[in-house]
Amino acid sequence: MPVCLLCNLARHREVMAAVPSSKLLRKCIASPTGKHSASVIFLHGSGDTGQGVRAWVKEVSVPDLAFPHIRVVYPTAPARPYTPMRGALSNVWFDRYKISQDSLEHLESIDAMAKSLGAVIQEEIRAGVPKHRMIIGGFSMGGAMALHLACRYHPDVAGVFVLSSFLNKDSVVYQAVEERARAGSPLPELFQGHGTGDELVFHKWGEETTALLKKAGMTTTFHSFPGLQHQLSRPEIELLRSWILTKLLPDSLDASGQ
């Protein structure tokens, strides 16, 4: 099973390559079996890969997180020095000063990665999928990156999902959401899931993130999973799948939303 590096640094054994000069990200793709009319972008946790989290999703979920009309894209973050690992290279979406709710955000690395992930979104647009037929989400660090991407850069996507993740208390995401809500501008809907047994990203961090986003003006749904540690689970993926299909990206709509 893939292991989020935030979860257990000691179990990380991969030797990372240098950060590639190209801004294009490697991707693992679960293609739709029918006409492609919607897309989901799923971001892995720290130290993992797109292929790794794709395998993890397949391992825990029955049925698989695959759809007749939705392409699910699993990008891989390039390796970069990661401060919580004393500068060692790791596949992470951004750097952190430390793993804490009270820490400042490393906005330089977050914003640079948002531009790279924007290219992934543009690829889906070129394939004929409008942003209102897209969902962005992720596990752990991938969830935090998804919130920055969806709320600050691409707020016209249909939704964002966040699994076992959190935002820093003074995150700029809260301000961005509040400003859009005050202006009456559309915001993506949030699905958040978190295990009560998570001792790495505490359950209360997830709860507080949802509460602050809701206060700022976002439509949110928070699901607690009793005893679940810092990992994916079948019930969580089943709820996520239902949310995607029944609320945001049903097959009955074509790419134009008609």
C-alpha positions as CSV (number, residue, x, y, z in Angstrom):
1,M,0.0,0.0,0.0
2,P,1.4,3.5,-0.9
3,V,2.5,5.4,2.2
4,C,2.1,9.2,2.6
5,L,5.5,10.4,3.7
6,L,3.8,12.7,6.2
7,C,2.4,9.6,7.7
8,N,5.6,7.7,8.3
9,L,9.0,9.1,7.2
10,A,10.9,6.1,8.3
11,R,9.1,3.9,5.7
12,H,10.1,6.0,2.8
13,R,12.7,4.1,0.9
14,E,12.6,5.5,-2.7
15,V,15.7,7.3,-4.1
16,M,14.4,10.5,-5.6
17,A,15.6,12.0,-8.9
18,A,16.4,15.7,-9.3
19,V,13.6,18.1,-10.1
20,P,13.0,17.9,-13.8
21,S,13.5,21.1,-15.8
22,S,10.2,20.5,-17.7
23,K,7.1,21.9,-16.1
24,L,5.1,19.0,-17.4
25,L,4.1,16.5,-14.7
26,R,4.0,12.8,-15.0
27,K,0.5,11.4,-14.9
28,C,-1.3,8.1,-14.3
29,I,-4.7,8.1,-15.9
30,A,-7.9,6.1,-15.4
31,S,-9.7,6.5,-18.7
32,P,-13.5,6.5,-19.0
33,T,-15.1,3.5,-20.7
34,G,-17.4,5.8,-22.7
35,K,-17.6,9.4,-23.9
36,H,-15.2,11.6,-21.9
37,S,-17.4,14.5,-20.5
38,A,-15.9,15.2,-17.1
39,S,-12.6,15.0,-15.3
40,V,-11.3,14.4,-11.7
41,I,-7.7,15.4,-10.8
42,F,-6.5,13.4,-7.7
43,L,-3.3,14.6,-6.0
44,H,-1.2,12.2,-3.9
45,G,0.2,12.7,-0.5
46,S,3.8,13.7,0.3
47,G,6.4,11.1,-0.9
48,D,3.9,9.2,-3.0
49,T,3.3,9.3,-6.8
50,G,0.3,9.4,-9.1
51,Q,0.7,5.8,-9.9
52,G,1.1,5.0,-6.2
53,V,-2.1,6.7,-5.0
54,R,-4.0,5.2,-8.0
55,A,-3.0,1.7,-6.9
56,W,-4.0,2.5,-3.3
57,V,-7.4,3.7,-4.5
58,K,-7.9,0.5,-6.4
59,E,-6.8,-1.6,-3.4
60,V,-9.3,-0.1,-1.0
61,S,-12.3,0.6,-3.2
62,V,-14.9,-1.7,-4.6
63,P,-16.1,-0.6,-7.1
64,D,-13.0,1.2,-8.3
65,L,-13.0,5.0,-8.5
66,A,-13.5,4.7,-12.3
67,F,-16.4,6.0,-14.4
68,P,-17.9,5.6,-17.9
69,H,-17.7,9.3,-18.6
70,I,-15.1,10.7,-16.2
71,R,-11.3,10.6,-16.7
72,V,-9.4,10.5,-13.4
73,V,-6.0,12.0,-13.6
74,Y,-3.3,11.2,-11.0
75,P,-0.3,13.6,-11.5
76,T,3.0,13.1,-9.8
77,A,4.7,15.9,-8.0
78,P,8.4,16.4,-9.0
79,A,11.0,15.7,-6.4
80,R,12.2,18.8,-4.5
81,P,14.0,19.5,-1.2
82,Y,11.6,19.1,1.6
83,T,12.3,21.1,4.8
84,P,10.6,18.6,7.3
85,M,13.0,16.0,5.9
86,R,16.0,18.2,6.5
87,G,16.1,19.2,2.9
88,A,16.1,15.6,1.4
89,L,14.4,15.3,-2.0
90,S,10.8,14.0,-2.0
91,N,7.8,14.1,-4.3
92,V,5.9,16.9,-2.7
93,W,3.6,19.5,-4.1
94,F,5.1,22.3,-2.0
95,D,7.5,22.9,0.9
96,R,6.5,23.3,4.5
97,Y,8.4,25.2,7.2
98,K,7.0,22.6,9.6
99,I,4.0,20.2,9.7
100,S,1.7,22.2,12.0
101,Q,-1.5,24.2,11.8
102,D,0.2,27.1,13.3
103,S,3.0,27.4,10.8
104,L,3.2,29.9,7.9
105,E,2.5,28.6,4.4
106,H,5.3,28.3,2.0
107,L,3.5,30.3,-0.6
108,E,6.4,30.6,-3.1
109,S,6.4,26.8,-3.7
110,I,2.6,26.5,-3.5
111,D,2.1,29.2,-6.2
112,A,4.7,27.7,-8.4
113,M,3.1,24.3,-8.3
114,A,-0.3,25.8,-8.9
115,K,1.0,27.0,-12.3
116,S,2.3,23.5,-13.1
117,L,-1.0,21.9,-12.2
118,G,-2.8,24.6,-14.2
119,A,-1.3,22.9,-17.3
120,V,-3.0,19.6,-16.3
121,I,-6.3,21.5,-16.1
122,Q,-5.7,23.0,-19.5
123,E,-5.1,19.6,-21.0
124,E,-8.5,18.6,-19.8
125,I,-10.0,21.7,-21.3
126,R,-8.3,21.0,-24.6
127,A,-9.9,17.5,-24.5
128,G,-13.3,19.2,-24.5
129,V,-14.1,19.3,-20.7
130,P,-15.1,22.7,-19.3
131,K,-14.0,23.6,-15.8
132,H,-17.5,23.3,-14.4
133,R,-17.2,19.6,-15.3
134,M,-14.0,19.1,-13.3
135,I,-13.3,18.2,-9.7
136,I,-9.9,18.7,-8.0
137,G,-8.9,16.8,-4.8
138,G,-6.3,14.9,-3.0
139,F,-5.0,13.0,0.0
140,S,-3.1,14.7,2.9
141,M,-0.7,17.3,1.3
142,G,-2.5,16.7,-2.0
143,G,-5.8,17.9,-0.3
144,A,-4.2,21.1,0.8
145,M,-2.7,21.7,-2.7
146,A,-6.2,21.0,-4.1
147,L,-7.8,23.7,-1.9
148,H,-5.2,26.3,-3.1
149,L,-5.7,25.3,-6.7
150,A,-9.5,25.2,-6.6
151,C,-10.2,28.1,-4.3
152,R,-7.5,30.6,-5.4
153,Y,-6.7,29.7,-9.0
154,H,-9.7,27.8,-10.5
155,P,-12.8,28.6,-8.4
156,D,-15.0,27.8,-11.4
157,V,-14.4,24.0,-11.0
158,A,-17.4,22.0,-9.8
159,G,-15.9,20.8,-6.5
160,V,-12.9,20.0,-4.4
161,F,-12.3,17.0,-2.2
162,V,-9.9,16.8,0.7
163,L,-9.0,13.5,2.5
164,S,-7.0,13.4,5.7
165,S,-5.8,16.9,5.2
166,F,-5.8,20.5,6.6
167,L,-5.0,24.1,6.0
168,N,-2.8,26.3,8.1
169,K,-4.8,28.5,10.5
170,D,-3.8,31.7,8.6
171,S,-4.1,30.2,5.1
172,V,-4.6,32.6,2.3
173,V,-7.3,30.2,1.0
174,Y,-9.7,31.5,3.7
175,Q,-9.3,35.1,2.5
176,A,-9.7,34.1,-1.1
177,V,-13.0,32.2,-0.3
178,E,-14.3,35.1,1.8
179,E,-13.6,37.6,-0.9
180,R,-15.3,35.6,-3.6
181,A,-18.3,34.9,-1.3
182,R,-18.6,38.6,-0.5
183,A,-18.6,39.4,-4.2
184,G,-21.2,36.8,-4.9
185,S,-18.8,34.9,-7.2
186,P,-19.2,31.1,-7.5
187,L,-17.2,28.8,-5.4
188,P,-16.6,25.0,-5.7
189,E,-18.4,22.7,-3.3
190,L,-16.2,20.9,-0.7
191,F,-16.2,17.2,0.3
192,Q,-13.9,16.5,3.3
193,G,-13.2,13.2,5.0
194,H,-11.0,12.5,8.0
195,G,-10.4,9.6,10.3
196,T,-10.8,10.1,14.1
197,G,-7.8,7.9,14.7
198,D,-5.4,10.0,12.6
199,E,-2.4,10.9,14.8
200,L,-0.4,12.5,12.0
201,V,-2.9,15.0,10.6
202,F,-5.2,15.3,13.6
203,H,-9.0,15.0,13.1
204,K,-9.6,18.3,14.7
205,W,-7.3,20.0,12.1
206,G,-9.6,18.7,9.4
207,E,-12.7,19.8,11.3
208,E,-11.3,23.3,11.9
209,T,-10.4,23.6,8.2
210,T,-14.0,22.8,7.2
211,A,-15.5,25.1,9.8
212,L,-13.3,28.0,8.7
213,L,-14.1,27.4,5.0
214,K,-17.8,27.2,5.7
215,K,-17.6,30.5,7.8
216,A,-15.8,32.1,4.8
217,G,-18.8,31.2,2.6
218,M,-18.1,27.8,1.1
219,T,-20.6,25.0,0.8
220,T,-19.0,22.1,2.8
221,T,-19.6,18.5,3.8
222,F,-17.4,16.9,6.5
223,H,-17.3,13.1,7.1
224,S,-15.7,11.6,10.1
225,F,-14.6,7.9,10.0
226,P,-14.3,6.3,13.5
227,G,-11.0,4.8,14.2
228,L,-9.5,5.5,10.8
229,Q,-5.9,6.4,10.8
230,H,-4.0,8.5,8.2
231,Q,-5.1,6.4,5.3
232,L,-7.8,5.9,2.7
233,S,-10.7,3.6,3.4
234,R,-13.4,1.8,1.4
235,P,-16.3,3.7,3.1
236,E,-14.6,7.0,2.4
237,I,-14.0,6.3,-1.3
238,E,-17.6,5.0,-1.7
239,L,-19.0,8.3,-0.2
240,L,-16.6,10.3,-2.5
241,R,-17.7,8.3,-5.5
242,S,-21.4,8.9,-4.7
243,W,-20.7,12.7,-4.2
244,I,-19.0,12.9,-7.6
245,L,-21.7,11.0,-9.5
246,T,-24.9,12.1,-7.8
247,K,-24.1,15.7,-6.9
248,L,-21.5,17.2,-9.3
249,L,-20.6,15.2,-12.4
250,P,-23.6,12.9,-13.3
251,D,-23.4,11.1,-16.6
252,S,-26.7,12.6,-17.8
253,L,-25.0,15.9,-18.5
254,D,-22.8,16.4,-21.5
255,A,-19.7,18.5,-21.6
256,S,-21.6,21.7,-22.3
257,G,-23.6,21.2,-19.1
258,Q,-26.9,21.0,-20.9
